[in-house]
Amino acid sequence: MSVFIKPVFEGTVVFEGKELFKGQGAAKQWAQQVGNELGVPVEARKIGTGWALVGNLDGVETVWGIYGQRLKRISPSSSEG
């Protein structure tokens, strides 16, 4: 089963209209699963008050958040930190 169709039952926060992982630990676990499926390194990265998954696909930085309890590609936030 693809990691992209598995439900995400983790705590979330909304930052700049994007739903992100609330905790670093959960984000790291999902990053590992995404990386394994895609065959690329994926990391958990702090964006504002939450955590997103970030990896490089075909030379383009790709960021995933959550939408409707599923992973969803989002555009990177300009306010990282």
Biopython code that builds the backbone (N, CA, C, O; Angstrom):
import numpy as np
from Bio.PDB.StructureBuilder import StructureBuilder

atoms = [
    (1, "MET", "N", (0.839, -1.175, 0.000)),
    (1, "MET", "CA", (0.000, 0.000, 0.000)),
    (1, "MET", "C", (0.888, 1.243, 0.000)),
    (1, "MET", "O", (1.829, 1.348, 0.787)),
    (2, "SER", "N", (0.581, 2.167, -0.880)),
    (2, "SER", "CA", (1.362, 3.399, -0.980)),
    (2, "SER", "C", (1.203, 4.258, 0.274)),
    (2, "SER", "O", (0.113, 4.359, 0.838)),
    (3, "VAL", "N", (2.289, 4.863, 0.693)),
    (3, "VAL", "CA", (2.264, 5.760, 1.841)),
    (3, "VAL", "C", (1.342, 6.963, 1.566)),
    (3, "VAL", "O", (0.844, 7.591, 2.501)),
    (4, "PHE", "N", (1.124, 7.274, 0.305)),
    (4, "PHE", "CA", (0.315, 8.439, -0.038)),
    (4, "PHE", "C", (-1.189, 8.184, 0.065)),
    (4, "PHE", "O", (-1.982, 9.120, -0.041)),
    (5, "ILE", "N", (-1.587, 6.930, 0.270)),
    (5, "ILE", "CA", (-3.015, 6.672, 0.473)),
    (5, "ILE", "C", (-3.307, 6.228, 1.908)),
    (5, "ILE", "O", (-4.465, 6.023, 2.272)),
    (6, "LYS", "N", (-2.260, 6.081, 2.722)),
    (6, "LYS", "CA", (-2.453, 5.727, 4.125)),
    (6, "LYS", "C", (-2.996, 6.942, 4.880)),
    (6, "LYS", "O", (-2.563, 8.066, 4.624)),
    (7, "PRO", "N", (-3.938, 6.736, 5.805)),
    (7, "PRO", "CA", (-4.438, 7.868, 6.587)),
    (7, "PRO", "C", (-3.390, 8.364, 7.576)),
    (7, "PRO", "O", (-2.650, 7.579, 8.168)),
    (8, "VAL", "N", (-3.343, 9.666, 7.737)),
    (8, "VAL", "CA", (-2.419, 10.308, 8.671)),
    (8, "VAL", "C", (-3.210, 10.656, 9.929)),
    (8, "VAL", "O", (-3.928, 11.655, 9.965)),
    (9, "PHE", "N", (-3.073, 9.827, 10.954)),
    (9, "PHE", "CA", (-3.759, 10.077, 12.227)),
    (9, "PHE", "C", (-2.743, 10.612, 13.229)),
    (9, "PHE", "O", (-2.457, 9.971, 14.241)),
    (10, "GLU", "N", (-2.208, 11.780, 12.942)),
    (10, "GLU", "CA", (-1.207, 12.420, 13.798)),
    (10, "GLU", "C", (-1.731, 13.796, 14.183)),
    (10, "GLU", "O", (-2.606, 14.349, 13.517)),
    (11, "GLY", "N", (-1.190, 14.338, 15.260)),
    (11, "GLY", "CA", (-1.524, 15.700, 15.641)),
    (11, "GLY", "C", (-1.023, 16.667, 14.576)),
    (11, "GLY", "O", (0.078, 16.505, 14.050)),
    (12, "THR", "N", (-1.830, 17.668, 14.263)),
    (12, "THR", "CA", (-1.450, 18.639, 13.241)),
    (12, "THR", "C", (-1.619, 20.064, 13.746)),
    (12, "THR", "O", (-2.319, 20.310, 14.728)),
    (13, "VAL", "N", (-0.975, 20.987, 13.070)),
    (13, "VAL", "CA", (-1.147, 22.419, 13.281)),
    (13, "VAL", "C", (-1.346, 23.051, 11.917)),
    (13, "VAL", "O", (-0.932, 22.493, 10.901)),
    (14, "VAL", "N", (-1.973, 24.202, 11.893)),
    (14, "VAL", "CA", (-2.147, 24.934, 10.644)),
    (14, "VAL", "C", (-1.267, 26.167, 10.713)),
    (14, "VAL", "O", (-1.380, 26.973, 11.636)),
    (15, "PHE", "N", (-0.389, 26.308, 9.730)),
    (15, "PHE", "CA", (0.503, 27.467, 9.635)),
    (15, "PHE", "C", (0.400, 28.020, 8.224)),
    (15, "PHE", "O", (0.644, 27.309, 7.250)),
    (16, "GLU", "N", (0.036, 29.293, 8.119)),
    (16, "GLU", "CA", (-0.142, 29.957, 6.823)),
    (16, "GLU", "C", (-1.045, 29.147, 5.898)),
    (16, "GLU", "O", (-0.769, 29.014, 4.706)),
    (17, "GLY", "N", (-2.131, 28.607, 6.463)),
    (17, "GLY", "CA", (-3.115, 27.881, 5.676)),
    (17, "GLY", "C", (-2.726, 26.465, 5.289)),
    (17, "GLY", "O", (-3.459, 25.798, 4.558)),
    (18, "LYS", "N", (-1.580, 25.998, 5.771)),
    (18, "LYS", "CA", (-1.108, 24.648, 5.450)),
    (18, "LYS", "C", (-1.173, 23.784, 6.707)),
    (18, "LYS", "O", (-0.737, 24.205, 7.778)),
    (19, "GLU", "N", (-1.714, 22.585, 6.572)),
    (19, "GLU", "CA", (-1.771, 21.656, 7.690)),
    (19, "GLU", "C", (-0.464, 20.868, 7.738)),
    (19, "GLU", "O", (-0.082, 20.211, 6.770)),
    (20, "LEU", "N", (0.208, 20.949, 8.880)),
    (20, "LEU", "CA", (1.519, 20.330, 9.049)),
    (20, "LEU", "C", (1.500, 19.411, 10.263)),
    (20, "LEU", "O", (0.592, 19.478, 11.091)),
    (21, "PHE", "N", (2.501, 18.559, 10.359)),
    (21, "PHE", "CA", (2.647, 17.708, 11.527)),
    (21, "PHE", "C", (2.936, 18.571, 12.745)),
    (21, "PHE", "O", (3.705, 19.529, 12.664)),
    (22, "LYS", "N", (2.325, 18.234, 13.870)),
    (22, "LYS", "CA", (2.555, 18.975, 15.109)),
    (22, "LYS", "C", (3.891, 18.580, 15.739)),
    (22, "LYS", "O", (4.598, 19.424, 16.289)),
    (23, "GLY", "N", (4.229, 17.300, 15.655)),
    (23, "GLY", "CA", (5.437, 16.810, 16.310)),
    (23, "GLY", "C", (6.523, 16.374, 15.348)),
    (23, "GLY", "O", (6.248, 15.844, 14.271)),
    (24, "GLN", "N", (7.761, 16.606, 15.753)),
    (24, "GLN", "CA", (8.908, 16.230, 14.940)),
    (24, "GLN", "C", (9.013, 14.714, 14.797)),
    (24, "GLN", "O", (9.358, 14.218, 13.725)),
    (25, "GLY", "N", (8.718, 13.973, 15.867)),
    (25, "GLY", "CA", (8.841, 12.517, 15.817)),
    (25, "GLY", "C", (7.935, 11.896, 14.764)),
    (25, "GLY", "O", (8.371, 11.051, 13.982)),
    (26, "ALA", "N", (6.669, 12.316, 14.746)),
    (26, "ALA", "CA", (5.728, 11.793, 13.751)),
    (26, "ALA", "C", (6.179, 12.167, 12.343)),
    (26, "ALA", "O", (6.125, 11.345, 11.428)),
    (27, "ALA", "N", (6.623, 13.405, 12.176)),
    (27, "ALA", "CA", (7.079, 13.854, 10.855)),
    (27, "ALA", "C", (8.273, 13.027, 10.389)),
    (27, "ALA", "O", (8.354, 12.664, 9.215)),
    (28, "LYS", "N", (9.188, 12.730, 11.288)),
    (28, "LYS", "CA", (10.354, 11.914, 10.925)),
    (28, "LYS", "C", (9.945, 10.506, 10.489)),
    (28, "LYS", "O", (10.503, 9.959, 9.538)),
    (29, "GLN", "N", (8.978, 9.929, 11.183)),
    (29, "GLN", "CA", (8.516, 8.586, 10.814)),
    (29, "GLN", "C", (7.887, 8.592, 9.421)),
    (29, "GLN", "O", (8.150, 7.694, 8.621)),
    (30, "TRP", "N", (7.064, 9.589, 9.129)),
    (30, "TRP", "CA", (6.445, 9.682, 7.812)),
    (30, "TRP", "C", (7.487, 10.007, 6.745)),
    (30, "TRP", "O", (7.387, 9.514, 5.621)),
    (31, "ALA", "N", (8.476, 10.821, 7.073)),
    (31, "ALA", "CA", (9.547, 11.138, 6.122)),
    (31, "ALA", "C", (10.291, 9.870, 5.716)),
    (31, "ALA", "O", (10.636, 9.687, 4.549)),
    (32, "GLN", "N", (10.533, 9.003, 6.684)),
    (32, "GLN", "CA", (11.214, 7.735, 6.402)),
    (32, "GLN", "C", (10.386, 6.886, 5.438)),
    (32, "GLN", "O", (10.920, 6.304, 4.493)),
    (33, "GLN", "N", (9.075, 6.821, 5.685)),
    (33, "GLN", "CA", (8.197, 6.031, 4.819)),
    (33, "GLN", "C", (8.144, 6.597, 3.397)),
    (33, "GLN", "O", (8.197, 5.846, 2.422)),
    (34, "VAL", "N", (8.041, 7.915, 3.285)),
    (34, "VAL", "CA", (7.999, 8.549, 1.957)),
    (34, "VAL", "C", (9.321, 8.319, 1.236)),
    (34, "VAL", "O", (9.337, 7.968, 0.057)),
    (35, "GLY", "N", (10.425, 8.515, 1.944)),
    (35, "GLY", "CA", (11.742, 8.290, 1.349)),
    (35, "GLY", "C", (11.927, 6.869, 0.861)),
    (35, "GLY", "O", (12.480, 6.639, -0.215)),
    (36, "ASN", "N", (11.460, 5.912, 1.658)),
    (36, "ASN", "CA", (11.560, 4.503, 1.255)),
    (36, "ASN", "C", (10.753, 4.240, -0.005)),
    (36, "ASN", "O", (11.215, 3.540, -0.906)),
    (37, "GLU", "N", (9.553, 4.796, -0.073)),
    (37, "GLU", "CA", (8.700, 4.548, -1.235)),
    (37, "GLU", "C", (9.243, 5.209, -2.500)),
    (37, "GLU", "O", (9.215, 4.617, -3.579)),
    (38, "LEU", "N", (9.736, 6.441, -2.361)),
    (38, "LEU", "CA", (10.202, 7.185, -3.531)),
    (38, "LEU", "C", (11.663, 6.912, -3.884)),
    (38, "LEU", "O", (12.105, 7.217, -4.992)),
    (39, "GLY", "N", (12.402, 6.340, -2.949)),
    (39, "GLY", "CA", (13.811, 6.054, -3.195)),
    (39, "GLY", "C", (14.689, 7.287, -3.178)),
    (39, "GLY", "O", (15.724, 7.328, -3.844)),
    (40, "VAL", "N", (14.280, 8.296, -2.415)),
    (40, "VAL", "CA", (15.071, 9.521, -2.262)),
    (40, "VAL", "C", (15.096, 9.902, -0.783)),
    (40, "VAL", "O", (14.191, 9.530, -0.035)),
    (41, "PRO", "N", (16.122, 10.640, -0.353)),
    (41, "PRO", "CA", (16.129, 11.107, 1.035)),
    (41, "PRO", "C", (15.003, 12.122, 1.262)),
    (41, "PRO", "O", (14.819, 13.051, 0.475)),
    (42, "VAL", "N", (14.264, 11.930, 2.338)),
    (42, "VAL", "CA", (13.208, 12.857, 2.739)),
    (42, "VAL", "C", (13.426, 13.163, 4.212)),
    (42, "VAL", "O", (13.674, 12.260, 5.011)),
    (43, "GLU", "N", (13.332, 14.439, 4.570)),
    (43, "GLU", "CA", (13.560, 14.844, 5.954)),
    (43, "GLU", "C", (12.354, 15.584, 6.502)),
    (43, "GLU", "O", (11.532, 16.108, 5.751)),
    (44, "ALA", "N", (12.264, 15.617, 7.828)),
    (44, "ALA", "CA", (11.277, 16.438, 8.509)),
    (44, "ALA", "C", (11.903, 17.819, 8.693)),
    (44, "ALA", "O", (13.025, 17.938, 9.186)),
    (45, "ARG", "N", (11.174, 18.857, 8.293)),
    (45, "ARG", "CA", (11.711, 20.214, 8.397)),
    (45, "ARG", "C", (10.687, 21.116, 9.083)),
    (45, "ARG", "O", (9.501, 21.103, 8.755)),
    (46, "LYS", "N", (11.175, 21.894, 10.039)),
    (46, "LYS", "CA", (10.329, 22.838, 10.774)),
    (46, "LYS", "C", (9.937, 23.980, 9.850)),
    (46, "LYS", "O", (10.792, 24.625, 9.242)),
    (47, "ILE", "N", (8.637, 24.224, 9.751)),
    (47, "ILE", "CA", (8.114, 25.366, 8.991)),
    (47, "ILE", "C", (7.129, 26.067, 9.911)),
    (47, "ILE", "O", (6.054, 25.540, 10.199)),
    (48, "GLY", "N", (7.492, 27.239, 10.365)),
    (48, "GLY", "CA", (6.631, 27.977, 11.287)),
    (48, "GLY", "C", (6.423, 27.192, 12.563)),
    (48, "GLY", "O", (7.380, 26.894, 13.279)),
    (49, "THR", "N", (5.159, 26.851, 12.856)),
    (49, "THR", "CA", (4.824, 26.143, 14.085)),
    (49, "THR", "C", (4.647, 24.643, 13.883)),
    (49, "THR", "O", (4.250, 23.941, 14.814)),
    (50, "GLY", "N", (4.930, 24.143, 12.696)),
    (50, "GLY", "CA", (4.740, 22.723, 12.419)),
    (50, "GLY", "C", (5.907, 22.116, 11.675)),
    (50, "GLY", "O", (6.939, 22.753, 11.467)),
    (51, "TRP", "N", (5.719, 20.871, 11.278)),
    (51, "TRP", "CA", (6.758, 20.102, 10.593)),
    (51, "TRP", "C", (6.218, 19.586, 9.267)),
    (51, "TRP", "O", (5.117, 19.039, 9.204)),
    (52, "ALA", "N", (6.999, 19.763, 8.213)),
    (52, "ALA", "CA", (6.653, 19.273, 6.880)),
    (52, "ALA", "C", (7.688, 18.229, 6.468)),
    (52, "ALA", "O", (8.735, 18.092, 7.101)),
    (53, "LEU", "N", (7.383, 17.510, 5.417)),
    (53, "LEU", "CA", (8.319, 16.543, 4.840)),
    (53, "LEU", "C", (8.923, 17.180, 3.603)),
    (53, "LEU", "O", (8.206, 17.752, 2.782)),
    (54, "VAL", "N", (10.233, 17.085, 3.465)),
    (54, "VAL", "CA", (10.914, 17.743, 2.354)),
    (54, "VAL", "C", (11.880, 16.761, 1.702)),
    (54, "VAL", "O", (12.681, 16.109, 2.372)),
    (55, "GLY", "N", (11.784, 16.672, 0.373)),
    (55, "GLY", "CA", (12.688, 15.818, -0.387)),
    (55, "GLY", "C", (12.957, 16.434, -1.745)),
    (55, "GLY", "O", (12.328, 17.422, -2.125)),
    (56, "ASN", "N", (13.890, 15.852, -2.470)),
    (56, "ASN", "CA", (14.257, 16.362, -3.783)),
    (56, "ASN", "C", (13.819, 15.348, -4.839)),
    (56, "ASN", "O", (14.360, 14.245, -4.920)),
    (57, "LEU", "N", (12.837, 15.737, -5.643)),
    (57, "LEU", "CA", (12.350, 14.865, -6.723)),
    (57, "LEU", "C", (12.732, 15.464, -8.065)),
    (57, "LEU", "O", (12.323, 16.578, -8.390)),
    (58, "ASP", "N", (13.500, 14.742, -8.830)),
    (58, "ASP", "CA", (13.921, 15.185, -10.157)),
    (58, "ASP", "C", (14.540, 16.578, -10.134)),
    (58, "ASP", "O", (14.296, 17.390, -11.027)),
    (59, "GLY", "N", (15.347, 16.849, -9.103)),
    (59, "GLY", "CA", (16.043, 18.123, -9.008)),
    (59, "GLY", "C", (15.215, 19.273, -8.468)),
    (59, "GLY", "O", (15.678, 20.414, -8.460)),
    (60, "VAL", "N", (13.999, 18.997, -8.017)),
    (60, "VAL", "CA", (13.124, 20.044, -7.496)),
    (60, "VAL", "C", (12.793, 19.741, -6.034)),
    (60, "VAL", "O", (12.347, 18.640, -5.711)),
    (61, "GLU", "N", (13.013, 20.722, -5.149)),
    (61, "GLU", "CA", (12.629, 20.534, -3.757)),
    (61, "GLU", "C", (11.112, 20.389, -3.677)),
    (61, "GLU", "O", (10.366, 21.216, -4.201)),
    (62, "THR", "N", (10.675, 19.331, -3.018)),
    (62, "THR", "CA", (9.255, 19.032, -2.891)),
    (62, "THR", "C", (8.905, 18.996, -1.412)),
    (62, "THR", "O", (9.626, 18.406, -0.608)),
    (63, "VAL", "N", (7.786, 19.634, -1.057)),
    (63, "VAL", "CA", (7.349, 19.721, 0.329)),
    (63, "VAL", "C", (5.965, 19.087, 0.432)),
    (63, "VAL", "O", (5.079, 19.360, -0.378)),
    (64, "TRP", "N", (5.795, 18.230, 1.452)),
    (64, "TRP", "CA", (4.508, 17.595, 1.698)),
    (64, "TRP", "C", (3.985, 18.002, 3.056)),
    (64, "TRP", "O", (4.726, 18.062, 4.037)),
    (65, "GLY", "N", (2.693, 18.282, 3.095)),
    (65, "GLY", "CA", (1.968, 18.517, 4.331)),
    (65, "GLY", "C", (0.830, 17.515, 4.381)),
    (65, "GLY", "O", (0.946, 16.406, 3.860)),
    (66, "ILE", "N", (-0.263, 17.904, 5.006)),
    (66, "ILE", "CA", (-1.391, 16.995, 5.178)),
    (66, "ILE", "C", (-2.650, 17.691, 4.682)),
    (66, "ILE", "O", (-2.830, 18.890, 4.891)),
    (67, "TYR", "N", (-3.503, 16.945, 4.036)),
    (67, "TYR", "CA", (-4.805, 17.455, 3.620)),
    (67, "TYR", "C", (-5.797, 16.301, 3.685)),
    (67, "TYR", "O", (-5.614, 15.283, 3.018)),
    (68, "GLY", "N", (-6.848, 16.457, 4.489)),
    (68, "GLY", "CA", (-7.851, 15.397, 4.586)),
    (68, "GLY", "C", (-7.284, 14.070, 5.053)),
    (68, "GLY", "O", (-7.671, 13.021, 4.537)),
    (69, "GLN", "N", (-6.385, 14.092, 6.007)),
    (69, "GLN", "CA", (-5.732, 12.910, 6.572)),
    (69, "GLN", "C", (-4.908, 12.126, 5.552)),
    (69, "GLN", "O", (-4.715, 10.920, 5.705)),
    (70, "ARG", "N", (-4.425, 12.803, 4.517)),
    (70, "ARG", "CA", (-3.517, 12.192, 3.542)),
    (70, "ARG", "C", (-2.352, 13.140, 3.306)),
    (70, "ARG", "O", (-2.488, 14.350, 3.483)),
    (71, "LEU", "N", (-1.218, 12.600, 2.911)),
    (71, "LEU", "CA", (-0.092, 13.450, 2.544)),
    (71, "LEU", "C", (-0.426, 14.174, 1.253)),
    (71, "LEU", "O", (-1.033, 13.602, 0.347)),
    (72, "LYS", "N", (-0.026, 15.437, 1.174)),
    (72, "LYS", "CA", (-0.289, 16.231, -0.011)),
    (72, "LYS", "C", (0.901, 17.139, -0.285)),
    (72, "LYS", "O", (1.478, 17.717, 0.636)),
    (73, "ARG", "N", (1.257, 17.257, -1.541)),
    (73, "ARG", "CA", (2.343, 18.153, -1.937)),
    (73, "ARG", "C", (1.867, 19.589, -1.732)),
    (73, "ARG", "O", (0.765, 19.954, -2.144)),
    (74, "ILE", "N", (2.704, 20.393, -1.095)),
    (74, "ILE", "CA", (2.395, 21.805, -0.864)),
    (74, "ILE", "C", (3.549, 22.656, -1.362)),
    (74, "ILE", "O", (4.657, 22.159, -1.564)),
    (75, "SER", "N", (3.291, 23.915, -1.556)),
    (75, "SER", "CA", (4.382, 24.813, -1.949)),
    (75, "SER", "C", (5.121, 25.207, -0.666)),
    (75, "SER", "O", (4.501, 25.346, 0.388)),
    (76, "PRO", "N", (6.422, 25.384, -0.753)),
    (76, "PRO", "CA", (7.198, 25.738, 0.439)),
    (76, "PRO", "C", (6.758, 27.081, 1.003)),
    (76, "PRO", "O", (6.358, 27.983, 0.267)),
    (77, "SER", "N", (6.840, 27.193, 2.305)),
    (77, "SER", "CA", (6.504, 28.441, 2.982)),
    (77, "SER", "C", (7.677, 29.409, 2.874)),
    (77, "SER", "O", (8.837, 28.998, 2.895)),
    (78, "SER", "N", (7.370, 30.675, 2.762)),
    (78, "SER", "CA", (8.438, 31.683, 2.737)),
    (78, "SER", "C", (8.927, 31.998, 4.136)),
    (78, "SER", "O", (9.942, 32.676, 4.296)),
    (79, "SER", "N", (8.212, 31.511, 5.167)),
    (79, "SER", "CA", (8.562, 31.815, 6.550)),
    (79, "SER", "C", (9.030, 30.567, 7.271)),
    (79, "SER", "O", (8.347, 30.079, 8.171)),
    (80, "GLU", "N", (10.178, 30.046, 6.889)),
    (80, "GLU", "CA", (10.718, 28.874, 7.551)),
    (80, "GLU", "C", (11.490, 29.305, 8.777)),
    (80, "GLU", "O", (11.987, 30.429, 8.852)),
    (81, "GLY", "N", (11.587, 28.384, 9.758)),
    (81, "GLY", "CA", (12.379, 28.728, 10.909)),
    (81, "GLY", "C", (12.045, 28.046, 12.124)),
    (81, "GLY", "O", (12.673, 28.281, 13.156)),
]
sb = StructureBuilder()
sb.init_structure("model")
sb.init_model(0)
sb.init_chain("A")
sb.init_seg("    ")
for serial, (resi, resn, name, xyz) in enumerate(atoms, 1):
    if name == "N":
        sb.init_residue(resn, " ", resi, " ")
    sb.init_atom(name, np.array(xyz, "f"), 0.0, 1.0, " ", f" {name:<3s}", serial, name[0])
structure = sb.get_structure()
